[in-house]
Every structure is written in structure tokens, then in C-alpha cells.
């Protein structure tokens, strides 16, 4: 049964030694049957693969098309490398591949946090140059959120990271009202802060509300009804905001996420994480 302290950080962390020096190859996707794409097929599936956020279609036959095919096939390390090679045009790919790999597959906590810091720095530099770049704003906020969970939400709030994350997500939604992932991430932020500091302090200090969290979750899942990650985060939020009385609803959301047919490697990771949550 899912518990509100269950954090979707890594499927691979249990018992792993902290020996990475920063040069070891990234942990490969552990399932051979995950959906696979090439530079042509990824384009024909683009709307489904990017249902959570709007992203321009890369040019057919381009290095970016190949990089995105690698990402959706689960080769996150090569995808990130191609993204970095493409400069500003590939930064969304590099940041997404790095953040998703760190979130789900990197077994060493220190390396995971370092990867989130890389994404925060790269995306932050891009936001400084392009303040309305939704991809940079979103991946900056995503990495800030996961980094905050890694160091503890209370510590992150004390460092001012929460206000930065909240502002970035609100700006994304203002610029792209149909950005499902931003709705879901901001909904999670509201619930997480309330869980850590209480409803009154959360409202007075950080402007968070339980009803806003629910509204954002409902809108996010309306925009992207196949988001297993969104379902799991909503389940956790139900327990954080309302306690064990919502265990049935939380379990239903996890079961729904676990039963989804994944469209790519990241969704496969989410489905496996939902199954792991149900076993806990």
C-alpha cells in the first residue's frame, strides 16, 4: 500500500554503495522490453510522448531527433550527451535525460544530488538568458523539487528553494496553460509544503493551499490522463493532506498507474515504481 512518505526517487538505490567518482557509465534501463524508437518513429509518436508538455518537433533526420529517440528508448546517457552537443537547442533534451535518469535509476545519493544540481545550474543559466523559456523553467523547477526532497523539504524551504520552484512553475503555467506536468508539479509542491509546515504556516508563508493542490492535480490529469507519475503524486498528496482516511483513494490511483501501458522508457519506470509502491 502506498504511504505518504514513499518518494519516487529511485528504483535502484537499495543497498548500492556510494562509490561513483563521476566517470562511471550510467545505470542502464533494466528492462529489455521497454518501447524502442528510432529518429523517424519518435516523430510519428511525438504528441503522445510529449503529452505532459509542449515541445517543438525536431527536424527529421537531425541529431536532436536521434537524441530524443534515445531518450524515449531509455538510453538516457547518450541522449544527454547529444543534447549537450547541440548547445541551447539541445538543453531541454540534456536536462530531461539527466533529471529523469537521476530520479529513477542513479543508485548513489550523492551522484543523484549532483546531477540535479547540474540541471538546476544549466536550466538556471538558460532562464537568465531566456526568462520565458518554458522548458528551462520547468526542468529547473523539477530538479529543484527532487533536490529538495533529497536534502529534506524543510531544509530546502529554509534555503529559499521552495519560493524559487513555485515561481518557476507558476510562470510556466502562465506561459503554457496546457502544460500538464507543471500543473502536477505545482500541485505536489502545495501538498508537500503543507505536510511539512502545516496548513496555516504554509498559507501565510508560502501561499500554498490544500484546495489549490487538488485543483492543480485535477487539471493536470485532465490534460494528461495517462500520467502515471501524476497519479502517484496525487495519491501521496491525498495522504499528506487528509491522512489515512484517503488510503483507499491513494491505493486506487497507484493501481491505475501500475496498470497503464507505458509509451516509453520513462513511463515504464513510472509503472514499475507504482508496482513497487503497492508492494510496500
N, C-alpha and C positions, 0 to 999 in steps of 0.2 A: 504494500500500500504506500502511496506517495506521502512524504512528510514535508512540512513547510521548510525544514532545514536542508532538504535534498536540493543541492545546487547543481545545475547542469554544467559542470566544468570539464570533466574529463572522464572518458571511458577507460583510460589506460593507466590511471595513477596508482592503483592499489599495489603497494609493495615495491614500487620502482625506485631504484637507488638514484640519488641526486649526483650523477657523475658526468653530465653533459658539459663539455667545455665550450660549446657554441659552434663546434665544427662537425659534429656527428650528423649523419643523414636524418631527415625527419622520419618519424614512425610511419610506415605505410598503412594505408587503409586495410583493415584485416579481413575484408570480405571480397572474394573474387567475383561474386555475382551481382555486385553493385552496378547500376546502369552505366554504360560507357558511351562516350561521344567522340566524334572527330570534328574537325574545323567546319565541316559542312552540316552535319546533323545537329550540332549545337545551335545553329542559326534557325533551323526549322522548328526547334523546340523552345526558342528563346522566351516567348510570352509565358509559358508555364514555368520555366526555370527561374524567371525573374518576376514572378507574380508578387513577391513581397516588396519590391521596389522597382521604380522605373530606371532603366538603364539603356542608353543608345545601343542599337545593334552594331556590332563591329563589322568592318568590311570583310566580305567573303574572301577567304584565302589569306587574310592578314595574320600577322603574328599574334594580335590580340584575340582573333577567333580561335587560333590554336591554343592560346593560353586559357581562354575560358572553357574550351573543350577539356583540357587537362584538369581544370578546377572541378568542373561538374562530374568528371570521372574519378575524382579523388586523389589525383596526383598534385597535392597542394604545394609541394616544394618546387616542382618545375613550373607550376602556374605562377607562383610568387616571383620566381626568377625572371620569367618572361615579362611579367608586369613591371618589374623594376627596370628592365632593359628598355621599356617603352617610355620611360620618363613620366611626365604628368598624365599622358593619355592612358598609361597602364597602372596608375596609382590605385584606382579602385580595385582592380584585379589583385594587385600585390597585397593591399591591406585586407581585402576579404579573405584571400587564401591564407594569409598569415594568422588572422584573427580566428578563423574557423578551425584551422589546424590546432592552434594553441588551446582553443576552448574545448576541443573534443579528444585530441589524440596525443598531445605532448605529455609524457608521464612525469616530468620533473617540474616541480612547482616553481623553482627559481627561473628556469628557462621559460616556462609559460608566462610568468610575470614580465620577464624581459621582452618577450615577443609582444605582449600587449603594450608595453612602453614604446616599442618601436613603432607600432601602429599609431599610438597617440601622438608621437612626435612627427611622423610623416604626414598624417592627416592634419595635424595642427598647423604645420608649415603650409600645407595646401590651403587650409581655411584662411590663413593670414593673407595669402596671395589672392584667393578667390573666396570671399566671405559667403557667397551664396552657392557654393559647390555642395550640393546635397549629399553626394557620395562621401566626400571628405568629412562633412559634418556628422553623417550617420556612423561611419566607421570610427571616427574619433570618439563618439559617444558610446558605441558598442565596446570598444577597447577600454574606455574609462569605467564602464559598468562592470566588466569582467575583472579588471584590475582591482576595482574597489571591493568586489566580493573576495578576491584573493587576499587582500591585506586586511579585510574586515570593513563592513559598510560604515560602522561608527567611526573608524579611523579616517576613512575616505571623506566622510562628511566634515570631520574636523579640519581636513586639509582643503576644503572648498571644492572638492572634485564633484560633489553632487550638484551644486548650482551650475557648474560648467556643463555637466552632462545634460541636465534638464533644459538649459538654454539652447543647447545644440539641437536636441530632439524637437523642441518646440519650433525652432526655426525651420527644420526640415519639413515638419507638417505644414507650416505656413507656406513654404515654397512649393511643396508637393502634397496636397491634401489627400492624395490616394496612396501615400507611402505607408503600406500596411506595417512593415517592420518597425518603423518609427513609432507608430501608434502603440504597438505591442511593447516596445522597449520602454516608452514613457509610462505606460500602464504599470509595468513591472517596477519602475522606479518609485512611483507613488506608493505601491504596496510595500516595497522593501523598506522605505524610509519610515512609514507608519509602524511597521513591525519592529523597527529598531529604536525609535524615539517616542512612539505613541502618537495618537491622532491629534492631540492638541498642539504639542510641540511641532509636529510635522506640518500642521496647517499654518501655525504662526511663523515658524522659522523658514520652512522650505516651500510653502504653498502647495502642499500635497493633500489630497482628499481621497477617501475610500470610494466615494461615488464617481469621482473623476477616473480613478483606476478602472472601475468596472466599465464605464462608458468607453474608455480607450480600448480596453480588451475587446468589447463587443464590436466596435468599429473596425479594429484591426483584423479580427477573424471574419468579419463580413467582407472585407476587402481581399483577404487571403484565407479562404476556408480550409485550405489544405496545409496550413502551417502547424506541423506537429510541435515545433518549438513554442509557438504561441499558445497552443493548448496546454502544454506542460507549465508554462509560466503562469497562465491563468489559473491552473489547478493550485499551484503554490500560493498564488495571491489569495485565492479563496480561503486557504487555511491560515495565511498570515493575517487576513483581515477579519475572519469570522471564527476561526478555531476549528475544533474537531467536529462541530456540527455540520460542516461542509465537506466532511471526508467522502461521503457518497458522491457528491458532485465532482470533487477532485479526482476520485478514482475513475469516474466515468470519462473525464477528459483524458486521463492517462491511457485508458483502454482505447479510446477513439484514436489517439495519437499512435499507439502501438499497432493498430490495425491498418494504418494508412499504407498505400503502395508508394514507395519513395520514387521520386522522379530523378534524383541524382544522388551523389555520394553524401552531401550534407544532409539531405532528407533521410538517407539510410542511417546516418549517425543519430539523427533525432529519434527515429523509430526504435533503434537499439537502446537508446537512452530511456525512452518511455518504458520499454520492456524491463530494463534494469530497475527503474523506479517502482514498477509494480511488484517486482520480486523482493524489494527491500521491506 
